[in-house]
Amino acid sequence: MNPALQAAIASAAKQHKQLLDQLKDQGAFSRETAMPAADLAGEQSALVAHYQKRGIIRSTPDGGLYLDRRAYEDHLSSQKTAGKWVLMILGVSVLVGILLLLANKL
């Protein structure tokens, strides 16, 4: 994979994690504890919109943002599950590749 593309993917993943971690660290899990949107960096507005569409971030009438605890936990568990699937697919692919190499040598 292209190193520039890898860096861009890593940077995007870091920004996503920072946004969610910032809300989590502030304890913004309800309307009463919502974090003002002004406290977030301007470039994070697209990320906020993305997570609002997915139901992970909710907003208050006055513009505060908070995490929907259940949706956030589901998101975290799906990230762990996705990683396991990727590792499994890579492992199977390597195994198939090795078997093909051995079959060609025989």
N, C-alpha and C positions, 0 to 999 in steps of 0.2 A: 504494500500500500504506500502511496505517496506520503513522504514525511510531512509535507505542508498540510495535506488533508487530515492526517493523524493529529497534527497540532490543532487544527481547527475543530475537530471533533472533541478533543480533550478540553479545549477552551470552552466550547458550548456546554459540555457536560458539567464543567466546573461552575459556570454561571448559573445553570439550573439548580445545582446543589446549593450554591451560595444563597440564592433567593429563598428556597425552602428552609434552609438552615437559619437564615436571618429571622424569618417569621417564627420558626420553632424556638429559637433562642430567646426571642422576646416573649414567649409564652402566648402568642396570638392564636388561641384556639377557640375564641368565642367573640361575639360582637362587643362584649364588655372589655375584652383585652386586645381588640383589633389594633393593628399598627397603622399609623397614618401613611397613606400612599406617598406623601411628600418625602418620607424618610427613605424611600427606595430610590436608587439611581434611575435616571431617565431612560437609559438603554434597557432597563428591565421591564418596561411597560409591555413589550411584546411577549415576554415570558409570563407576565402576570395574566395577560389575555389568554395565552395558551392554557395555563393551569386553571383559569376560570371556566373555560370551555369544558375542561375535563372534570370540573367540580371539586378540584383539590383546594383551590383558593376561592374564598367567598368575599364579598364586599358588603360594607354597611352603607346605609343611606348617606352618611356624611363623608364617604370616600375611604374609610378604613378598610384594611385587608386582614383576613385571618384564615388559618388553615382549617379545613373540615377534617377533624381528627381521623374519622373512619376512612375517608378517601385518601388521606395522606398515608395512613398505615397500609392500605391496600396498594398504593403506589410503591411504597418501599418494598413490600413483599413481592410485587410483580417484577421489580428490578432485580431482586435476588433470584427469582425463578428464571428470568430471561438469561441471566448470567450462567446459570446451570445448564440451560438448554444450549447455549453457545458452546460451552465447554464440551458437552456431550457430542454435539455435532462435529466439532473439531476432532475429538478423539476418534469417533467413528470414521471420519474422513481419513485420518492418518492411518488407521488400521486397514482400511480398504486400499489405500495407496501402497502400504507395505505388502499386503497380500497380492496386489497386482504385480508389483516388482518381483516378488518371489515366483509368481506364476510364469512370468516372462522369462525368468532365468532357467526354469526347468525345461 
